[in-house]
């Protein structure tokens, strides 16, 4: 499907890969969602066909994909852990890799310096940056692939941190561009239910009567797990609100959700080399930690080095632990198949979501679940029909 059709039907992930492949494309990072805005080519969206490429490992799971080893890891660094969203894995692992000179840098999403309620993409090359800047969860728009062009000009090996859609786009790019493949040592994927629009946090701040001009710093998740949204004001005062309030009552609302996110089966970032998420099964105990799915055995030696250096406390977990910890992502995948069926057969949109085990998952659903999910899919299809074209000046 051509990019203008993808955007106008609200089917764009906002990964940013198209702007790297075609210089005529202007990629907008304003408005509700990031998307290509103006171009003259008849370029086809590189991520419209969302095909999963399996890495053959010892194990496979219908819900969260192939894996080599499963861990619950927790940083032993008190400073990093105090600022982390869950177990501090990404920050401390990158800190270790940079300090040990195993990698030369990492593409990450951080808060924008001048607008901390927004994101910016940065290539960090100094481990000292992570001593003062823990990589918190960032629940607003981010398109890390916009840094790929800059990466090509650099020397060395890098780690890429992103969402499932970002990793999928990068995986495709690495297959056709050997230079990119030489630069990326491995990828870290973050479990993702969806990426909220920019308006989500703005409406939250408006609801709390907080003006943007008052804000000096903003972290979406900070402090003891599962964390709080924390704001520091220019006058020295602070504001805090539980993540367990902010997420369901604002950030998770459907009006702030990209329509394409509702068609994504990759909440577990199944194409990443390592995938990271929260252990929600431990919420009542308030035991922090990072669920780590090591998918590619090739990269186990790097994690092993960190464990031998006592960077993390480690507990081996089983597939049931992950499924119970991420029921929302499991539920999302269970109800996905009829959505594709309706779009493909009634709207002639040729989705190709190969390799995601959706037929097998559907067969495992009970009769009641199948009826329920089919009704949900029908309402979803009506929403698709009623969607207004994206407001973007397509040429």
C-alpha positions as CSV (number, residue, x, y, z in Angstrom):
1,X,0.0,0.0,0.0
2,X,1.3,3.5,-0.9
3,X,2.3,5.7,2.0
4,X,-0.4,8.3,1.3
5,X,-3.1,5.6,1.5
6,X,-1.6,4.2,4.7
7,X,-1.6,7.6,6.4
8,X,-5.0,8.6,5.2
9,X,-6.5,5.4,6.5
10,X,-4.8,5.8,9.8
11,X,-2.7,2.7,9.3
12,X,0.7,4.3,10.0
13,X,2.8,3.1,12.9
14,X,5.0,6.2,12.8
15,X,8.2,4.2,12.8
16,X,10.0,6.7,10.5
17,X,11.7,4.2,8.2
18,X,10.1,5.7,5.1
19,X,11.9,9.0,5.6
20,X,15.2,7.1,5.6
21,X,14.5,5.2,2.5
22,X,13.1,8.1,0.5
23,X,14.6,11.6,1.0
24,X,11.6,13.3,-0.5
25,X,9.4,12.3,2.5
26,X,9.0,14.8,5.2
27,X,8.4,13.1,8.5
28,X,6.3,15.0,11.0
29,X,6.9,14.8,14.7
30,X,4.1,17.2,15.7
31,X,0.4,16.6,16.1
32,X,-1.2,13.6,17.8
33,X,0.9,10.9,16.0
34,X,4.3,10.9,14.2
35,X,3.8,10.2,10.4
36,X,5.1,11.1,6.9
37,X,3.6,14.4,6.0
38,X,4.4,15.5,2.4
39,X,6.1,13.8,-0.5
40,X,5.9,13.4,-4.2
41,X,6.9,9.8,-4.7
42,X,4.6,6.8,-5.1
43,X,6.6,5.0,-2.4
44,X,5.1,1.9,-0.7
45,X,5.0,1.7,3.1
46,X,7.9,-0.5,4.1
47,X,6.2,-1.8,7.2
48,X,2.6,-2.3,6.0
49,X,3.2,-6.0,5.6
50,X,4.1,-6.9,9.2
51,X,5.7,-10.2,8.7
52,X,7.5,-12.0,11.6
53,X,10.8,-13.6,10.9
54,X,11.4,-16.3,13.4
55,X,14.8,-17.0,15.0
56,X,15.0,-20.7,15.6
57,X,15.7,-21.3,19.3
58,X,15.1,-24.0,21.8
59,X,11.5,-23.0,22.6
60,X,8.5,-21.2,21.1
61,X,5.4,-19.8,22.7
62,X,2.3,-18.9,20.8
63,X,1.7,-15.7,22.9
64,X,5.2,-14.2,23.4
65,X,7.3,-15.9,20.7
66,X,10.5,-17.8,20.5
67,X,13.0,-17.7,23.3
68,X,16.3,-19.1,24.5
69,X,16.2,-18.2,28.2
70,X,13.8,-16.3,30.5
71,X,14.8,-14.2,33.5
72,X,13.5,-11.8,36.1
73,X,16.4,-9.4,36.5
74,X,16.8,-6.5,39.0
75,X,19.6,-3.9,39.0
76,X,21.9,-4.0,42.0
77,X,22.7,-0.3,41.5
78,X,20.5,1.6,44.1
79,X,20.7,4.9,42.1
80,X,19.5,3.3,38.9
81,X,16.8,1.2,40.6
82,X,15.4,4.2,42.4
83,X,14.8,6.0,39.1
84,X,13.8,2.9,37.0
85,X,10.3,2.0,35.7
86,X,10.6,-1.6,37.0
87,X,13.9,-3.4,37.4
88,X,16.3,-1.0,35.8
89,X,17.5,-3.6,33.3
90,X,17.9,-1.5,30.1
91,X,19.7,1.4,31.9
92,X,22.1,-0.8,33.8
93,X,22.8,-3.2,30.9
94,X,23.7,-0.4,28.6
95,X,25.8,1.2,31.4
96,X,27.7,-2.1,31.7
97,X,28.1,-2.6,27.9
98,X,29.3,1.0,27.4
99,X,31.7,1.0,30.3
100,X,33.2,-2.3,29.3
101,X,33.5,-1.0,25.7
102,X,31.5,-3.9,24.3
103,X,29.4,-1.4,22.4
104,X,30.2,2.2,21.2
105,X,26.7,3.5,21.8
106,X,22.9,3.0,21.9
107,X,19.9,4.5,20.2
108,X,17.4,5.3,22.9
109,X,14.4,7.4,23.6
110,X,14.7,10.0,26.4
111,X,12.7,13.0,27.5
112,X,13.2,16.2,25.5
113,X,15.4,18.6,27.3
114,X,13.3,21.7,26.7
115,X,9.9,19.9,26.7
116,X,10.2,17.0,29.2
117,X,6.6,15.9,28.5
118,X,7.8,15.0,24.9
119,X,10.4,12.6,23.7
120,X,13.6,12.9,21.8
121,X,15.8,10.2,20.2
122,X,19.4,10.2,21.1
123,X,22.5,8.1,20.4
124,X,24.3,7.9,23.8
125,X,28.0,7.0,23.6
126,X,29.1,7.8,27.2
127,X,28.2,5.5,30.1
128,X,28.4,8.6,32.4
129,X,25.2,9.9,30.8
130,X,23.3,6.9,32.3
131,X,24.7,7.7,35.8
132,X,22.5,10.8,35.9
133,X,19.8,9.9,33.3
134,X,18.0,6.6,33.9
135,X,16.0,5.4,30.8
136,X,12.5,5.8,32.1
137,X,9.4,4.6,30.3
138,X,8.2,7.3,27.9
139,X,4.5,7.2,27.2
140,X,4.2,9.5,24.2
141,X,5.3,9.6,20.6
142,X,8.8,8.4,19.5
143,X,10.3,7.3,16.2
144,X,13.8,6.0,16.9
145,X,14.5,5.1,13.3
146,X,15.0,8.7,12.4
147,X,18.5,8.3,13.9
148,X,19.5,5.6,11.4
149,X,20.9,8.1,8.9
150,X,23.1,9.6,11.6
151,X,24.2,6.2,12.8
152,X,25.6,5.4,9.3
153,X,28.2,8.2,9.7
154,X,29.5,6.8,13.0
155,X,32.1,4.1,13.7
156,X,31.6,1.1,15.9
157,X,28.8,-1.2,17.2
158,X,25.5,0.0,18.6
159,X,22.4,-1.3,20.5
160,X,18.9,-0.3,19.3
161,X,16.1,0.1,21.8
162,X,12.6,0.4,20.6
163,X,9.0,-0.9,20.4
164,X,7.9,-3.9,18.4
165,X,7.0,-1.8,15.3
166,X,10.4,-0.1,15.4
167,X,12.2,-3.4,15.7
168,X,10.2,-4.9,12.8
169,X,11.1,-1.9,10.6
170,X,14.8,-2.2,11.6
171,X,14.8,-5.9,10.9
172,X,13.6,-5.3,7.3
173,X,16.2,-2.6,6.8
174,X,19.0,-4.7,8.1
175,X,18.2,-7.4,5.4
176,X,18.5,-4.9,2.5
177,X,21.2,-2.6,3.8
178,X,24.4,-4.4,4.9
179,X,25.8,-1.1,6.4
180,X,23.0,-1.0,8.9
181,X,23.5,-4.6,9.8
182,X,27.2,-3.9,10.5
183,X,26.3,-1.1,12.9
184,X,23.7,-2.8,15.0
185,X,25.1,-5.4,17.4
186,X,21.7,-6.4,18.8
187,X,18.2,-5.0,19.6
188,X,16.3,-4.6,22.8
189,X,12.5,-4.5,22.5
190,X,10.1,-3.0,25.1
191,X,6.8,-4.7,25.8
192,X,4.1,-2.4,24.3
193,X,0.3,-2.3,24.6
194,X,0.2,0.9,22.4
195,X,2.0,4.2,22.1
196,X,-0.2,7.1,23.4
197,X,-0.7,10.2,21.4
198,X,0.9,13.6,22.4
199,X,-2.5,14.8,23.4
200,X,-2.8,12.2,26.2
201,X,-0.3,13.8,28.5
202,X,-1.4,17.3,27.6
203,X,-5.0,16.5,28.6
204,X,-3.8,14.9,31.8
205,X,-1.8,18.1,32.7
206,X,-4.8,20.2,31.8
207,X,-7.0,18.0,34.0
208,X,-4.6,18.6,36.9
209,X,-4.5,22.3,36.1
210,X,-0.7,22.2,35.4
211,X,0.6,24.6,32.8
212,X,3.5,23.6,30.5
213,X,5.3,26.8,31.3
214,X,5.5,25.7,35.0
215,X,7.2,22.4,34.3
216,X,11.0,21.9,34.7
217,X,11.1,18.1,34.6
218,X,8.6,15.3,34.0
219,X,9.0,11.5,34.3
220,X,6.2,9.2,33.4
221,X,7.4,6.5,35.9
222,X,9.7,7.2,38.8
223,X,10.5,5.7,42.2
224,X,9.3,2.5,43.8
225,X,7.7,0.1,41.3
226,X,5.3,0.4,39.6
227,X,6.3,4.1,39.9
228,X,4.7,7.5,39.8
229,X,4.3,10.2,37.3
230,X,6.6,12.9,38.8
231,X,6.8,16.5,37.9
232,X,9.3,19.1,39.1
233,X,8.2,22.7,38.8
234,X,10.4,25.7,38.1
235,X,9.5,27.1,41.6
236,X,11.0,24.1,43.3
237,X,7.7,22.3,44.1
238,X,6.8,18.8,43.0
239,X,3.8,16.8,41.9
240,X,3.3,13.1,42.0
241,X,0.6,10.7,40.8
242,X,0.5,6.9,40.8
243,X,1.2,5.2,37.4
244,X,-1.7,2.9,38.3
245,X,-4.0,6.0,38.1
246,X,-2.3,7.8,35.1
247,X,-2.2,4.8,32.8
248,X,-5.8,3.5,32.9
249,X,-7.5,6.8,33.3
250,X,-5.6,8.8,30.7
251,X,-2.8,7.2,28.7
252,X,-4.6,3.9,28.0
253,X,-7.9,5.5,26.8
254,X,-8.8,4.5,23.2
255,X,-9.1,8.1,22.1
256,X,-5.4,8.5,22.7
257,X,-4.4,5.3,20.9
258,X,-3.1,5.1,17.3
259,X,-5.6,3.0,15.3
260,X,-2.8,0.9,13.9
261,X,-1.7,-0.1,17.4
262,X,-5.0,-2.0,17.7
263,X,-3.9,-4.1,14.7
264,X,-0.4,-4.9,16.1
265,X,0.1,-8.5,17.4
266,X,3.6,-7.7,18.6
267,X,3.1,-6.5,22.1
268,X,6.0,-8.7,23.3
269,X,8.5,-7.4,20.7
270,X,9.1,-10.9,19.2
271,X,11.7,-9.8,16.7
272,X,14.1,-8.3,19.1
273,X,17.1,-10.1,20.4
274,X,16.0,-9.3,24.0
275,X,12.5,-8.2,25.1
276,X,11.8,-6.4,28.3
277,X,8.6,-5.8,30.4
278,X,7.0,-5.5,33.8
279,X,6.3,-8.5,36.1
280,X,2.7,-7.5,36.9
281,X,2.1,-10.8,38.6
282,X,4.2,-9.4,41.5
283,X,2.2,-6.2,41.8
284,X,0.6,-7.1,45.1
285,X,4.0,-7.9,46.6
286,X,5.5,-4.7,45.1
287,X,8.5,-6.7,44.1
288,X,10.3,-4.8,41.3
289,X,12.1,-6.5,38.5
290,X,12.4,-6.7,34.7
291,X,11.0,-9.6,32.8
292,X,13.7,-10.4,30.2
293,X,13.1,-12.7,27.3
294,X,16.4,-13.6,25.7
295,X,15.4,-14.7,22.2
296,X,18.7,-15.0,20.4
297,X,21.3,-17.4,21.9
298,X,24.0,-15.6,20.0
299,X,23.8,-12.7,22.4
300,X,23.6,-14.7,25.7
301,X,27.4,-14.2,26.3
302,X,26.9,-10.4,26.7
303,X,24.1,-11.0,29.3
304,X,26.3,-13.7,30.9
305,X,29.1,-11.2,31.4
306,X,26.8,-8.8,33.1
307,X,25.5,-11.5,35.5
308,X,29.1,-12.7,36.3
309,X,29.9,-9.1,37.2
310,X,27.0,-9.1,39.6
311,X,25.2,-6.3,37.8
312,X,21.8,-7.9,38.4
313,X,20.1,-10.1,40.8
314,X,18.7,-12.9,38.6
315,X,15.8,-15.4,38.9
316,X,14.9,-17.9,36.2
317,X,11.2,-17.9,35.3
318,X,9.0,-20.0,33.2
319,X,6.5,-19.1,30.3
320,X,3.5,-19.2,32.7
321,X,5.1,-16.4,34.7
322,X,5.3,-14.1,31.6
323,X,1.8,-15.0,30.5
324,X,0.4,-14.2,34.0
325,X,2.4,-11.0,34.2
326,X,1.2,-9.7,30.8
327,X,-2.5,-10.7,30.6
328,X,-3.4,-7.5,28.6
329,X,-0.9,-8.4,25.8
330,X,-2.1,-12.0,25.8
331,X,-5.7,-10.9,25.6
332,X,-4.9,-8.5,22.7
333,X,-3.3,-11.3,20.7
334,X,-6.2,-13.7,21.4
335,X,-8.7,-11.3,19.8
336,X,-6.6,-10.2,16.8
337,X,-7.5,-12.7,14.1
338,X,-11.1,-11.6,13.3
339,X,-10.0,-8.0,13.0
340,X,-7.7,-9.0,10.1
341,X,-10.3,-11.2,8.6
342,X,-12.8,-8.3,8.4
343,X,-10.4,-5.8,7.1
344,X,-9.0,-8.1,4.5
345,X,-12.3,-9.5,3.2
346,X,-14.6,-6.5,3.5
347,X,-12.2,-3.6,2.9
348,X,-9.8,-5.4,0.6
349,X,-6.8,-4.4,2.7
350,X,-4.3,-7.1,2.2
351,X,-2.7,-7.4,5.6
352,X,-0.1,-10.1,5.8
353,X,0.7,-10.9,9.4
354,X,2.6,-14.1,8.8
355,X,4.4,-16.0,11.6
356,X,2.4,-14.7,14.6
357,X,0.6,-17.9,15.3
358,X,-2.8,-16.2,15.2
359,X,-4.8,-19.1,13.8
360,X,-3.4,-21.4,16.5
361,X,-4.2,-18.9,19.2
362,X,-7.7,-18.5,17.8
363,X,-8.3,-22.3,17.9
364,X,-7.3,-22.3,21.6
365,X,-10.0,-19.7,22.5
366,X,-13.2,-21.0,24.0
367,X,-16.5,-20.7,22.1
368,X,-17.6,-17.9,24.4
369,X,-14.3,-16.1,23.7
370,X,-14.7,-16.5,20.0
371,X,-18.2,-15.0,20.1
372,X,-17.0,-12.2,22.3
373,X,-13.9,-11.4,20.2
374,X,-15.9,-11.6,17.0
375,X,-18.3,-8.9,18.3
376,X,-15.4,-6.8,19.4
377,X,-13.9,-7.1,15.9
378,X,-17.1,-6.1,14.3
379,X,-17.2,-2.9,16.4
380,X,-13.6,-2.3,15.6
381,X,-14.4,-2.6,11.9
382,X,-17.2,0.0,12.2
383,X,-14.7,2.3,13.9
384,X,-12.4,1.8,10.9
385,X,-15.1,2.7,8.5
386,X,-16.0,5.9,10.4
387,X,-12.4,7.0,10.8
388,X,-11.7,10.4,9.3
389,X,-8.6,10.7,7.0
390,X,-5.5,11.8,8.8
391,X,-5.0,15.6,8.6
392,X,-1.8,15.7,6.5
393,X,-0.9,17.7,3.4
394,X,-0.3,14.8,1.0
395,X,1.0,15.8,-2.4
